[in-house]
Amino acid sequence: MVSFTSLYAQYGEEHVVKLTEPIVKEGKAMYRSEMASWYGTDIFLEAYKNRQNIGGYFSYPDKDITKCVFFSKTEVPKVIGTISFDSTYSTATAKTDLGERDFSAYEKDIYLLRKAGYDLMRTDTFFKHYENSNLNLIPMTGNGEKRVYFLTGPEKSGWVIFGNDYLVTFDDEYKVKTKKMLHRNIIPIEYGKKPEDANDIFATLHSHKGETGDLITATDICTLMLYAKFAGWQQHYVVSEKFVGIWDCGKETLLTLTREAWDKINAHQKEKKNN
C-alpha cells in the first residue's frame, strides 16, 4: 500500500485543509442525520402501531445526541415519537419516547424546512428520479442558512450510489433561494450481492467534472460513511482536473492532493517499480 502521507510530505504540496474542512464537517453532519433516520425508523415502526397516523420524520443533532422525530398526519402535526441515539447509533442503547407533544421551536423550523423541500421535490422537474433508487431529504440549519440536501439511495442491497444529489437553500419564509445539482449524473457502483463478495474491492473511484467542482462533496462523504463499511472498501478516490481526494473509509479522514502532486507520486511509484 502506498504511503500517501509520506509522499505528500516529500513533495510538499498544499493540503487544502481550509477548503476541505467545512466539506468534511458538513458530510459528517449529514451522516449523523441519516444514521438516526435509518435506525430510528426501524425502532419506531416496531413500537408504534397506528401506521395511518404517521406523517413523516426528520432527524437533527442535539449536542452529543442525535434525535429522529416522527410527526402525525394531522392538519396541525404533532410529535408522536422521538428516538434518541448516542454516537454509536446502537439500537440497544437508543431511547424511545412515544409521548405526543408539540414541536419545539427548533423542530418546527426543521419540519417546515423538510416540508418545503419535500413539496419542491414532488413538483419540480429539476429533480431526476431513477429506477431502483430513491431521493432522501436531509434538512439542515446553521451558519445563518436553511438548506436541504437530496441524496439518492439504492433500493437494492449490494450497491453504492454517488451523484443525482442536490442542494437547495431556502429563505426565512421557506421560499427557494438557490438550487444546485451537485453531480451532473448518477454513479452506481456494485460491491457484491452476497456478504462474502464485499471485501473483493480495496478501493473505488469516481470523477468530478465541470459544475460538480474540483473537491469531494459533502454528499460523497455522507454516502461513503453510510455504505463503505458494508461494501468492505478501504479507500475511495475522487478525481478532478485540479485535485485528488483520498477518503480513508476506516479512519473516516480525507487527504487531498493536487493533481501535480498526484502525478509526481504515480511517476515516483512507476520509477520505483521499474528499478
Secondary structure as GFF3:
##gff-version 3
##sequence-region A 1 275
A	DSSP	alpha_helix	4	11	.	.	.	ID=ss1
A	DSSP	alpha_helix	17	47	.	.	.	ID=ss2
A	DSSP	three_ten_helix	51	53	.	.	.	ID=ss3
A	DSSP	beta_strand	54	62	.	.	.	ID=ss4
A	DSSP	beta_strand	65	72	.	.	.	ID=ss5
A	DSSP	beta_strand	79	85	.	.	.	ID=ss6
A	DSSP	beta_strand	95	97	.	.	.	ID=ss7
A	DSSP	alpha_helix	105	123	.	.	.	ID=ss8
A	DSSP	beta_strand	133	142	.	.	.	ID=ss9
A	DSSP	beta_strand	145	154	.	.	.	ID=ss10
A	DSSP	beta_strand	159	163	.	.	.	ID=ss11
A	DSSP	beta_strand	166	170	.	.	.	ID=ss12
A	DSSP	beta_strand	176	181	.	.	.	ID=ss13
A	DSSP	beta_strand	186	190	.	.	.	ID=ss14
A	DSSP	three_ten_helix	195	200	.	.	.	ID=ss15
A	DSSP	beta_strand	203	207	.	.	.	ID=ss16
A	DSSP	three_ten_helix	210	212	.	.	.	ID=ss17
A	DSSP	alpha_helix	218	231	.	.	.	ID=ss18
A	DSSP	beta_strand	235	239	.	.	.	ID=ss19
A	DSSP	beta_strand	243	248	.	.	.	ID=ss20
A	DSSP	beta_strand	253	258	.	.	.	ID=ss21
A	DSSP	alpha_helix	259	274	.	.	.	ID=ss22
###
